[in-house]
Structures are given as structure tokens and as C-alpha cells.
Amino acid sequence: MTAAPDVVVALGTDHHPFARLVEWVDHWAEAHPDRRCTIQHGSAPPPTHAEGHPVLDPAIIPQLLEACGVAVGHAGPGTLLDARAAGHRPILVARRAHLGEVVDDHQVTFGRWMHDRGQAVCVDTEAELHARIDDALARPEAYAIASGPVAAPPAVVLLGDLVDGMMTR
């Protein structure tokens, strides 16, 4: 990896392959050879037009996200928080259980919930994804947020405190 990518795609660490998102972004990369696209593809087959990495060093992911123009990912909370910490309102595609991409449809619920609150842009089709990537590159201010550490919601803090309390007993 040399120059900063225009688009960074992170699929998290789930062992289920998410070939659908890799293919969708790779199709976008094929149509935009002038743009750099880096995909952390996990167990999915690697892209043929974008730069692919099965795994990225966790230390480099924040650097890539801070340098890129558009953050794309699965609808996992870690990916969303990493993108937001780097100043992006990410474009998310939820993994689907019936496609073997995850064990249940929790990402569908979470992605829609975050979308409805303006925290992310959740899309369901390849055409929507391509349109949103193009829009984010043309209007980066519409997908930018204040960067920095993202505060955990109060319920997450409470749950963490409860688990910590149970673990110390």
C-alpha cells in the first residue's frame, strides 16, 4: 500500500465470507480505474480490480480510514466505530443470514438503526452502493463527521460495568 486509497472497505473479523460486498465494490473499482480502492476481504475471494488483503494489521486500519475519501463496510459495530472515529459517516451493507454471510440478521437491524439516526448510510443493493460511493467522493462534506474517539452509548457503558462487576466476583 503506497498512496492513500479513495475507498477503504472493511469486513471485520467474522469468519463467514462476505463475497457479495467484495464483488460489488470490485465492480465499482473496475468501472473507476482512476480510483484506488483497498478491500480487507477476510475469508471472501480476493477482488480482481481493487487492492485486496485477507487481513489488515489493526494498527493500520485507522490510518487507512483517516486517509481515505470513503469508508465502506459491513454493518458491524466495530467497523462503524472505526470509520466514525476517522471522521466518516460510513456506507454499510449488512451481512445476510440466508446468504451464509452471518449467523442471523442482527446486522440488518443494527445497520437500519444507525441509518435512521444519521450515523451511517446503509444500502441494500449494488446500484445503491455504487451511487453512494460516487456521491461520497463528489460531496465528501455530506459524509464527514467530527473525528476523534467515539463515546459509547450509556447502555453500552452500563452493560460493560455490569460485566466488569460480574467478572471481579
Accessible surface in RSA format (square Angstrom, percent):
REM  Atomic radii and reference values for relative SASA: ProtOr
REM  Chains: A
REM  Algorithm: Lee & Richards
REM  Probe-radius: 1.40
REM  Slices: 20
REM RES _ NUM      All-atoms   Total-Side   Main-Chain    Non-polar    All polar
REM                ABS   REL    ABS   REL    ABS   REL    ABS   REL    ABS   REL
RES MET A   1    97.85  50.7  29.70  19.7  68.15 162.3  32.30  27.5  65.55  86.8
RES THR A   2   136.27  96.9  99.19 100.6  37.08  88.4  84.81 113.9  51.46  77.8
RES ALA A   3    61.90  56.9  48.66  75.1  13.24  30.1  59.46  83.7   2.44   6.5
RES ALA A   4    57.16  52.6  31.05  47.9  26.11  59.4  35.60  50.1  21.56  57.1
RES PRO A   5     4.03   2.9   1.82   1.7   2.21   8.0   1.86   1.5   2.16  13.4
RES ASP A   6    35.17  24.6  33.32  33.2   1.85   4.4   1.96   4.6  33.21  33.1
RES VAL A   7     0.00   0.0   0.00   0.0   0.00   0.0   0.00   0.0   0.00   0.0
RES VAL A   8     1.97   1.3   1.95   1.8   0.02   0.0   1.95   1.7   0.02   0.0
RES VAL A   9     0.19   0.1   0.00   0.0   0.19   0.5   0.00   0.0   0.19   0.5
RES ALA A  10    10.62   9.8  10.58  16.3   0.04   0.1  10.58  14.9   0.04   0.1
RES LEU A  11     2.46   1.4   2.36   1.7   0.10   0.2   2.36   1.7   0.10   0.3
RES GLY A  12    21.66  26.7   0.00   N/A  21.66  26.7  17.99  49.4   3.67   8.2
RES THR A  13   143.18 101.8 110.55 112.1  32.63  77.8  83.06 111.6  60.12  90.9
RES ASP A  14    52.41  36.7  31.47  31.3  20.94  49.5  18.43  43.4  33.97  33.9
RES HIS A  15   142.28  77.8 128.11  89.0  14.17  36.3  99.55 102.6  42.73  49.7
RES HIS A  16    34.64  18.9  32.46  22.6   2.18   5.6  18.41  19.0  16.23  18.9
RES PRO A  17    63.46  46.2  59.46  54.2   4.00  14.5  59.94  49.5   3.51  21.8
RES PHE A  18     1.11   0.6   0.05   0.0   1.06   2.8   0.05   0.0   1.06   3.0
RES ALA A  19    29.28  26.9  27.13  41.9   2.15   4.9  27.34  38.5   1.94   5.1
RES ARG A  20    43.28  18.2  37.63  19.2   5.65  13.5  31.80  43.5  11.48   7.0
RES LEU A  21     0.00   0.0   0.00   0.0   0.00   0.0   0.00   0.0   0.00   0.0
RES VAL A  22     4.15   2.7   4.15   3.8   0.00   0.0   4.15   3.6   0.00   0.0
RES GLU A  23    92.25  53.0  90.32  68.3   1.93   4.6  27.76  53.7  64.50  52.7
RES TRP A  24    31.52  12.7  31.52  15.3   0.00   0.0  16.52   8.8  15.00  24.3
RES VAL A  25     0.00   0.0   0.00   0.0   0.00   0.0   0.00   0.0   0.00   0.0
RES ASP A  26    11.36   8.0  11.36  11.3   0.00   0.0   2.16   5.1   9.20   9.2
RES HIS A  27    86.53  47.3  81.84  56.9   4.69  12.0  52.65  54.3  33.88  39.4
RES TRP A  28     0.50   0.2   0.37   0.2   0.13   0.3   0.50   0.3   0.00   0.0
RES ALA A  29     6.13   5.6   2.29   3.5   3.84   8.7   2.29   3.2   3.84  10.2
RES GLU A  30    96.43  55.4  81.42  61.6  15.01  35.7  24.13  46.7  72.30  59.0
RES ALA A  31    73.70  67.8  40.92  63.1  32.78  74.6  51.85  73.0  21.84  57.9
RES HIS A  32    48.91  26.7  48.09  33.4   0.83   2.1  33.65  34.7  15.27  17.8
RES PRO A  33   118.53  86.4  83.72  76.3  34.81 126.5  91.29  75.4  27.24 169.3
RES ASP A  34   121.63  85.2  82.01  81.6  39.62  93.7  52.42 123.4  69.21  69.0
RES ARG A  35    88.05  37.0  75.53  38.5  12.52  29.8   6.31   8.6  81.74  49.5
RES ARG A  36    64.36  27.0  60.98  31.1   3.38   8.1  49.25  67.3  15.11   9.2
RES CYS A  37     5.40   4.1   0.46   0.5   4.94  11.6   0.46   1.2   4.94   5.3
RES THR A  38     0.29   0.2   0.29   0.3   0.00   0.0   0.16   0.2   0.13   0.2
RES ILE A  39     0.00   0.0   0.00   0.0   0.00   0.0   0.00   0.0   0.00   0.0
RES GLN A  40    13.11   7.3  13.04   9.5   0.07   0.2   3.40   7.2   9.71   7.4
RES HIS A  41    10.21   5.6   9.04   6.3   1.17   3.0   6.89   7.1   3.32   3.9
RES GLY A  42    21.03  25.9   0.00   N/A  21.03  25.9  16.01  43.9   5.03  11.3
RES SER A  43    70.56  59.6  33.94  45.3  36.62  84.4  45.42  96.7  25.14  35.2
RES ALA A  44     3.42   3.1   0.00   0.0   3.42   7.8   0.02   0.0   3.40   9.0
RES PRO A  45    85.82  62.5  78.15  71.2   7.67  27.9  84.35  69.6   1.47   9.2
RES PRO A  46    87.66  63.9  76.53  69.8  11.13  40.5  76.53  63.2  11.13  69.2
RES PRO A  47    16.45  12.0   0.01   0.0  16.45  59.8   2.25   1.9  14.21  88.3
RES THR A  48   115.34  82.0  80.28  81.4  35.06  83.5  77.25 103.8  38.09  57.6
RES HIS A  49    96.87  52.9  61.35  42.6  35.52  90.9  38.71  39.9  58.17  67.7
RES ALA A  50    12.91  11.9   0.00   0.0  12.91  29.4   3.12   4.4   9.79  25.9
RES GLU A  51    52.98  30.4  39.53  29.9  13.45  32.0  39.73  76.8  13.25  10.8
RES GLY A  52    30.80  38.0   0.00   N/A  30.80  38.0   2.26   6.2  28.54  63.9
RES HIS A  53    41.53  22.7  41.36  28.8   0.17   0.4  23.64  24.4  17.89  20.8
RES PRO A  54    77.90  56.8  77.85  71.0   0.05   0.2  77.85  64.3   0.05   0.3
RES VAL A  55   118.12  77.7 100.52  91.0  17.60  42.4 100.52  87.3  17.60  47.7
RES LEU A  56    11.94   6.7   6.31   4.5   5.63  14.2   7.37   5.2   4.57  12.3
RES ASP A  57    88.82  62.2  75.28  74.9  13.54  32.0  31.60  74.4  57.22  57.1
RES PRO A  58   106.52  77.6  97.76  89.1   8.75  31.8  98.74  81.5   7.78  48.3
RES ALA A  59    69.24  63.7  52.30  80.7  16.95  38.5  62.44  87.9   6.81  18.0
RES ILE A  60    49.55  28.2  48.86  36.4   0.69   1.7  49.55  35.7   0.00   0.0
RES ILE A  61    30.64  17.4  30.59  22.8   0.05   0.1  30.64  22.1   0.00   0.0
RES PRO A  62    60.33  44.0  59.34  54.1   1.00   3.6  60.33  49.8   0.00   0.0
RES GLN A  63   113.75  63.6 107.74  78.7   6.02  14.3  41.10  87.5  72.66  55.1
RES LEU A  64    14.40   8.0  13.47   9.6   0.92   2.3  14.36  10.1   0.04   0.1
RES LEU A  65     5.62   3.1   5.62   4.0   0.00   0.0   5.62   3.9   0.00   0.0
RES GLU A  66   117.55  67.5  90.78  68.7  26.77  63.7  25.38  49.1  92.17  75.3
RES ALA A  67    57.39  52.8  27.49  42.4  29.90  68.0  37.85  53.3  19.54  51.8
RES CYS A  68     9.72   7.3   0.00   0.0   9.72  22.8   0.30   0.8   9.42  10.2
RES GLY A  69    32.39  39.9   0.00   N/A  32.39  39.9  23.69  65.0   8.70  19.5
RES VAL A  70     4.18   2.7   2.36   2.1   1.82   4.4   4.18   3.6   0.00   0.0
RES ALA A  71     3.70   3.4   1.61   2.5   2.09   4.8   1.61   2.3   2.09   5.5
RES VAL A  72     3.19   2.1   0.00   0.0   3.19   7.7   0.59   0.5   2.60   7.1
RES GLY A  73     0.03   0.0   0.00   N/A   0.03   0.0   0.00   0.0   0.03   0.1
RES HIS A  74    13.75   7.5  13.75   9.6   0.00   0.0  10.89  11.2   2.86   3.3
RES ALA A  75     0.28   0.3   0.00   0.0   0.28   0.6   0.00   0.0   0.28   0.7
RES GLY A  76     4.79   5.9   0.00   N/A   4.79   5.9   4.79  13.2   0.00   0.0
RES PRO A  77    72.20  52.6  72.20  65.8   0.00   0.0  72.20  59.6   0.00   0.0
RES GLY A  78    44.31  54.6   0.00   N/A  44.31  54.6  37.94 104.1   6.37  14.3
RES THR A  79    15.72  11.2   9.66   9.8   6.07  14.5   8.17  11.0   7.56  11.4
RES LEU A  80     3.17   1.8   3.17   2.3   0.00   0.0   3.17   2.2   0.00   0.0
RES LEU A  81    77.27  43.0  76.18  54.5   1.08   2.7  76.43  53.7   0.84   2.3
RES ASP A  82    65.68  46.0  60.70  60.4   4.99  11.8   5.37  12.6  60.31  60.1
RES ALA A  83     1.80   1.7   1.80   2.8   0.00   0.0   1.80   2.5   0.00   0.0
RES ARG A  84    31.99  13.4  31.71  16.2   0.28   0.7   0.94   1.3  31.05  18.8
RES ALA A  85    37.45  34.4  30.98  47.8   6.47  14.7  31.29  44.1   6.16  16.3
RES ALA A  86    13.48  12.4   1.59   2.4  11.89  27.0   2.34   3.3  11.14  29.5
RES GLY A  87    10.73  13.2   0.00   N/A  10.73  13.2   5.54  15.2   5.19  11.6
RES HIS A  88    19.47  10.6  19.47  13.5   0.00   0.0  12.75  13.1   6.72   7.8
RES ARG A  89    55.46  23.3  52.62  26.8   2.84   6.8   6.40   8.7  49.06  29.7
RES PRO A  90     0.92   0.7   0.84   0.8   0.08   0.3   0.92   0.8   0.00   0.0
RES ILE A  91     0.52   0.3   0.52   0.4   0.00   0.0   0.52   0.4   0.00   0.0
RES LEU A  92     0.00   0.0   0.00   0.0   0.00   0.0   0.00   0.0   0.00   0.0
RES VAL A  93     0.91   0.6   0.91   0.8   0.00   0.0   0.91   0.8   0.00   0.0
RES ALA A  94     3.28   3.0   1.68   2.6   1.60   3.6   1.68   2.4   1.60   4.2
RES ARG A  95     3.33   1.4   3.33   1.7   0.00   0.0   0.06   0.1   3.26   2.0
RES ARG A  96    46.77  19.6  46.77  23.8   0.00   0.0   5.23   7.1  41.54  25.2
RES ALA A  97    33.23  30.6  20.73  32.0  12.50  28.4  20.95  29.5  12.28  32.5
RES HIS A  98   147.27  80.5 106.94  74.3  40.33 103.2  91.08  93.9  56.19  65.4
RES LEU A  99    92.38  51.5  61.20  43.8  31.18  78.4  67.81  47.6  24.58  66.1
RES GLY A 100    42.44  52.3   0.00   N/A  42.44  52.3  32.69  89.7   9.75  21.8
RES GLU A 101     7.33   4.2   7.33   5.5   0.00   0.0   3.74   7.2   3.59   2.9
RES VAL A 102     7.78   5.1   2.87   2.6   4.91  11.8   2.87   2.5   4.91  13.3
RES VAL A 103   115.89  76.3  85.57  77.5  30.31  73.0  91.32  79.3  24.57  66.6
RES ASP A 104    70.03  49.1  67.42  67.1   2.62   6.2  33.07  77.8  36.96  36.9
RES ASP A 105    64.01  44.8  56.29  56.0   7.72  18.3  22.84  53.7  41.17  41.1
RES HIS A 106    91.26  49.9  81.57  56.7   9.69  24.8  68.73  70.8  22.53  26.2
RES GLN A 107     6.19   3.5   6.19   4.5   0.00   0.0   0.00   0.0   6.19   4.7
RES VAL A 108    13.34   8.8  12.73  11.5   0.61   1.5  13.33  11.6   0.01   0.0
RES THR A 109    98.05  69.7  91.76  93.0   6.29  15.0  68.30  91.7  29.75  45.0
RES PHE A 110    53.61  26.8  49.68  30.8   3.93  10.2  53.33  32.3   0.29   0.8
RES GLY A 111     0.00   0.0   0.00   N/A   0.00   0.0   0.00   0.0   0.00   0.0
RES ARG A 112   122.88  51.6 122.30  62.3   0.58   1.4  50.30  68.7  72.58  44.0
RES TRP A 113   121.45  48.7 117.98  57.1   3.47   8.2 105.75  56.4  15.70  25.5
RES MET A 114    17.97   9.3  17.97  11.9   0.00   0.0  15.74  13.4   2.23   3.0
RES HIS A 115    70.50  38.5  62.03  43.1   8.47  21.7  31.09  32.0  39.41  45.9
RES ASP A 116   111.28  78.0  74.03  73.7  37.26  88.1  23.01  54.1  88.28  88.0
RES ARG A 117   121.16  50.9  97.25  49.6  23.91  56.9  43.85  59.9  77.31  46.9
RES GLY A 118    38.70  47.7   0.00   N/A  38.70  47.7  27.03  74.2  11.67  26.1
RES GLN A 119    55.46  31.0  55.46  40.5   0.00   0.0   8.36  17.8  47.11  35.7
RES ALA A 120     0.55   0.5   0.00   0.0   0.55   1.3   0.00   0.0   0.55   1.5
RES VAL A 121     0.93   0.6   0.93   0.8   0.00   0.0   0.93   0.8   0.00   0.0
RES CYS A 122    19.78  15.0   6.14   6.9  13.63  32.0   3.19   8.1  16.59  17.9
RES VAL A 123     3.32   2.2   2.48   2.2   0.83   2.0   2.81   2.4   0.51   1.4
RES ASP A 124    68.53  48.0  54.45  54.2  14.08  33.3  18.59  43.8  49.94  49.8
RES THR A 125    66.37  47.2  64.59  65.5   1.79   4.3  63.57  85.4   2.80   4.2
RES GLU A 126    48.55  27.9  45.94  34.8   2.62   6.2  18.69  36.2  29.86  24.4
RES ALA A 127    76.90  70.7  63.10  97.4  13.80  31.4  69.97  98.5   6.93  18.4
RES GLU A 128    76.53  43.9  71.26  53.9   5.27  12.5  37.09  71.7  39.44  32.2
RES LEU A 129     0.00   0.0   0.00   0.0   0.00   0.0   0.00   0.0   0.00   0.0
RES HIS A 130    41.16  22.5  41.16  28.6   0.00   0.0  21.51  22.2  19.65  22.9
RES ALA A 131    59.67  54.9  49.35  76.2  10.32  23.5  55.40  78.0   4.27  11.3
RES ARG A 132    79.04  33.2  79.04  40.3   0.00   0.0  10.15  13.9  68.89  41.7
RES ILE A 133     0.00   0.0   0.00   0.0   0.00   0.0   0.00   0.0   0.00   0.0
RES ASP A 134    61.10  42.8  54.83  54.6   6.27  14.8  27.87  65.6  33.22  33.1
RES ASP A 135    38.80  27.2  33.48  33.3   5.32  12.6  18.95  44.6  19.85  19.8
RES ALA A 136     0.66   0.6   0.15   0.2   0.51   1.2   0.15   0.2   0.51   1.3
RES LEU A 137    32.86  18.3  13.16   9.4  19.70  49.5  14.85  10.4  18.01  48.5
RES ALA A 138    80.61  74.1  44.18  68.2  36.43  82.9  55.18  77.7  25.44  67.4
RES ARG A 139   111.88  47.0 111.67  56.9   0.20   0.5  46.71  63.8  65.16  39.5
RES PRO A 140    73.21  53.4  70.01  63.8   3.20  11.6  71.03  58.6   2.18  13.5
RES GLU A 141   125.97  72.3 104.54  79.1  21.44  51.0  71.20 137.7  54.77  44.7
RES ALA A 142    28.80  26.5  10.88  16.8  17.92  40.8  21.70  30.6   7.09  18.8
RES TYR A 143     8.42   3.9   7.73   4.4   0.69   1.8   8.07   6.1   0.35   0.4
RES ALA A 144    60.24  55.4  40.38  62.3  19.86  45.2  41.67  58.7  18.57  49.2
RES ILE A 145    46.38  26.4  25.96  19.3  20.42  49.2  36.85  26.5   9.53  25.9
RES ALA A 146    97.40  89.6  66.39 102.5  31.02  70.6  77.75 109.5  19.65  52.1
RES SER A 147    79.94  67.6  49.18  65.6  30.76  70.9  12.10  25.8  67.85  95.0
RES GLY A 148    26.59  32.8   0.00   N/A  26.59  32.8  24.19  66.4   2.39   5.4
RES PRO A 149   141.51 103.1 110.56 100.8  30.95 112.5 117.95  97.4  23.56 146.4
RES VAL A 150    60.29  39.7  30.71  27.8  29.58  71.3  34.05  29.6  26.24  71.2
RES ALA A 151    92.14  84.7  64.96 100.3  27.17  61.8  75.83 106.8  16.31  43.2
RES ALA A 152    50.31  46.3  29.11  44.9  21.20  48.2  33.11  46.6  17.20  45.6
RES PRO A 153    72.41  52.8  65.85  60.0   6.56  23.8  72.41  59.8   0.00   0.0
RES PRO A 154   116.28  84.7 107.04  97.6   9.24  33.6 112.76  93.1   3.53  21.9
RES ALA A 155    74.90  68.9  63.84  98.5  11.06  25.2  68.66  96.7   6.23  16.5
RES VAL A 156    84.24  55.4  80.67  73.0   3.57   8.6  81.97  71.2   2.28   6.2
RES VAL A 157    76.63  50.4  69.89  63.3   6.74  16.2  76.12  66.1   0.52   1.4
RES LEU A 158   109.59  61.0 107.60  77.0   1.99   5.0 109.32  76.8   0.27   0.7
RES LEU A 159   110.54  61.6 109.46  78.3   1.08   2.7 110.27  77.4   0.27   0.7
RES GLY A 160    31.33  38.6   0.00   N/A  31.33  38.6  30.75  84.4   0.58   1.3
RES ASP A 161    87.35  61.2  76.81  76.5  10.53  24.9  25.22  59.4  62.13  62.0
RES LEU A 162   101.53  56.5  97.70  69.9   3.83   9.6  99.95  70.2   1.57   4.2
RES VAL A 163    60.71  40.0  60.71  55.0   0.00   0.0  60.71  52.8   0.00   0.0
RES ASP A 164    90.26  63.2  88.74  88.3   1.52   3.6  24.61  57.9  65.64  65.5
RES GLY A 165    24.55  30.3   0.00   N/A  24.55  30.3  23.38  64.2   1.17   2.6
RES MET A 166   116.87  60.5 102.37  67.8  14.50  34.5  62.90  53.5  53.97  71.5
RES MET A 167   149.82  77.6 121.82  80.6  27.99  66.6  96.99  82.5  52.83  70.0
RES THR A 168   118.12  84.0  80.71  81.8  37.41  89.2  73.79  99.1  44.33  67.0
RES ARG A 169   225.75  94.8 159.66  81.4  66.09 157.4  93.79 128.2 131.96  80.0
END  Absolute sums over single chains surface
CHAIN  1 A     8857.2       6976.2       1880.9       5575.6       3281.6
END  Absolute sums over all chains
TOTAL          8857.2       6976.2       1880.9       5575.6       3281.6
